[in-house]
Amino acid sequence: MSDMLLQMQGIHKRFPGVHALNDVSLEVRAGEVHALVGENGAGKSTLMKVLNGIYKKDAGTIHYKGSEVEIDGPLQARKLGIGMIHQELNLMPHLTVAENIFIGKEPKKMGPFLDKARANAEAETLLKSLKLDIPPTTIVKNLTVAKQQMVEIVKALSYESELLVMDEPTAALTESEVVELFRFINQLRDSGHGIIYITHRLDELWQITDRITVMRDGQYVGTVNTDETNKDEIISMMVGRVIYEEPKQKNNVAADAPVVLEVKNLVAHNAKDISFKLRKGEILGFAGLMGAGRTETMRALFGADPITAGEVYLDGKKIEIKSPSDAVKYGLGYLSEDRKAFGLATGLSVQDNCVMADIPTYSKGFFMDEKKISRVAGEYVEKINIRTPSVSQLVKRLSGGNQQKIVVAKWLVRNCNILIFDEPTRGIDVGAKSEIYKLMNQLAEQGKSIIMISSELPELLRMSDRIIVMCEGCITGELDIAEASQKNIMTYATMRM
């Protein structure tokens, strides 16, 4: 653990109007898993892009294996032995494991012909050396996400990488797949590889990492040994303040609060005979394992997928929702778990996104009322504390937490009274999570009603007034927050009807 593999010292990187990295340092030893943590916008990704040659640093030095290096691009980083495994895997799902591992450097016979037998044999040798039981001829799309993640790592190791950067490697994995991936990472550490591990799941730090470097607002905060610190200290370093995440003790909604939404015997894709009520000012949590049917239920309720049977009542009156435009007309807003694909136009400005769900109100014939749009967007930027240089800033330039707030602003501008939050804090850091929680509580206090789908049990216990649990497309339990616990939620989540 004494061999220093990487030293980044005094790194600066500026973009127009932003000092993204300000005197940042990072040291990684051979044979260690080194966590890099910080809020969205802290500079983690920018620092890794400097290391990978995607961005050119403005100042500072990089030493790799004892020698100072200038990294001009990803190809040079790869040649040096630096591999990057992105959160969005760069595999070709229709090709085999071997074809993915050797893509761009395929073994060839005479002339242009590929030597598939040699590629399979070399891939099998590489996989077996890493104790991976994955046949090289397997089509990648037929592997679990965890196995695909491992193929991505093997692909990087095929370039003889000694330093691996892993960006949110467990974001899409089940618990059993996480255990499998951690076993593999431990094996790589034992063989002398250095690993930079980026994650928002702070509990993972004590399962897999040796040291932790914290960044905040583009600056280096400090490095600590994992076994000498705790979660509260790391959070305090990340956000500069203490954040408490205590479970909610009691239901904050009066028993006689009006029912604003009632669903009776709804049937849709992967949703069977779903019935529930939502009251004014309530945060109603939906729990369940992956594939339980929570998202499918809400997509059908919002008109994104067809309802094949059942009834929906709004303020006691039966309504028909056949499309998202119907749902919006009735005052429903949907915050998708994939905000970039379904919630935002990231290539447009903050102000354009804010009014996207209510364009007719802000149009003058064939033209948009830019002054009115700017004014309204500015009001919501201030109201829900969206951190942006201006309302004309492109959404893709903002952190994940601020992007999520813009989706909320979009539906508030449309004056939606019922908001469906699907995985509201996925991919955002602990500080931004706290702000989203605060915003949701404020909305509930103002009389908005919220349905919240979450795969994080502590999140459900912190935010919900009631929790509905689903398993295999059915509701298997309903819990008032006063009686809810992780244990009884999981009991219902694994209960087949």
C-alpha positions, 0 to 999 in steps of 0.5 A: 500500500506504500507504492504511490500510483497517481499524484494529482497536485494543484489542479486548476480548470476554468470554464467561462464564468466558472472555476471548476477545479481550484487547487485540487489534489488527489493521491492513489496508491497501488493496491487500494480502493480510494473513494472520491466523494462530494456533492453534485457539482463538487468537481469530481467528474471534471477532475476525472476528465482531466485525468482521462485527457478529456479536459486539459488542465489549466495548472498543476501536475500529474505524476503517474508511476513516479513520472510527470505526464501530460495526458492529451486524450483518452487514448494516451490515458489508456496507453499509460494504464489508466482505465475509466469505467463510466456509469453508462456502460460502453458495451455493444450489447449485440456482440459477444463478451470476447468481441467487446473486450477486444473491440478496436484491437481484434486478433486477425488472421491474414489480411482483414479477416478476424481470428474469432477463435484466438479472440475467444481463447485470449478472452477466456484466459483473461476471464479465468485469470480474474476468476470470472465464470463468464463464457467469452462467446456469451452475447453481452445483452444476455448478462446481468448488469453486474456481469456487464460491469465486470466485462467493462472492467476486463475490457479496461484491464485488457489494455494492461490498466493499473489504475481504474476509475469507477463512476457509480458502479453500483447505481443499477445493481441489485444487492446480490449483484453489488456483493458480486461486484465488490468481490471482484473489486477486492480481487483487483485490489489484492492484485495491486490495482489502484481504484478510484471509486466514485459513489453517492451511496455513502454506506458503500464506503465502509464496505469497499474503500481504504481511503476517502477524498472529499471535494466541495465546490471545486476544491479539495477538502481532505483525505481520511482513512475509511476505518478512522472516520464515520458517515456524519464526518464525511457528510459534514466534509462534503456539505460544510454542515451537519445533515440529520436524516431521522425517520418520520415519527408520525403521519402529518396528515389529518384523518379527515383530510380530503381524498384528492385522488382515488384509484380503484382496481387499476389494471395495466402492464405489470399492475394488477388490481391496484387500489389506493387513496391519496389525501391532500397534503400527504406524501404517500410512499410506494415501496417494492423490489425492482420489477414490483410494478410501482413505476408501471402503475404510475405511468398508467395513472399518468397516461403514459401507458394504457389502463386496461381496467379500473377507475380513477377519481379526482376530488370524488369525480370519475375521470379518464386519463388516456394520455399524459396531456389528460393527466396534466389537464387534471393537475397531475405532474410526473417526475420520471426516475430518468429525468434526462430522458423524460423530464428535461430538455437538457440542451435548452435553458433553465427558463425554457424547461420551466415553462415547458409544460405550460407553453400556451400560457407563455406564447404570443401567436407564433412567438414566445413571451421571453420577458414573461418566461424569464420573470416566471423562471426567475421567481421559481429559481429563487423560490426553490433555490435552484443554483444557476448563474442565470435562467438562460444557463443550459440545463446540461451545465447544472448538477443533478440536484439542480436539474431535479429541482427544475423538473419540480419547477416545471410542474409547479409553473403548470400549477399541478396539485398532485405530483408523482416523484419516481426515485426523486433522489437517484443519482444526486448527492446527500446535500442535494437530497436534503434540499429535495426532501425539504422542498417536498415537505414544503410542497406538502405543507402548502397542500400539494399531494405527493406520491413518492416511489423510492428503492431506498428504505431510509428515504421512504421512512424519512419522507412518507406519511403512509407507505404502500408496498408492492410485489409482482404487480400487486399491493401486498401491504399498507403501513402508517409511518408510525408502524413502518420499519425496514423489516416489515416493508421488506416482509411485504415486498417479498410476499407473493399474492 
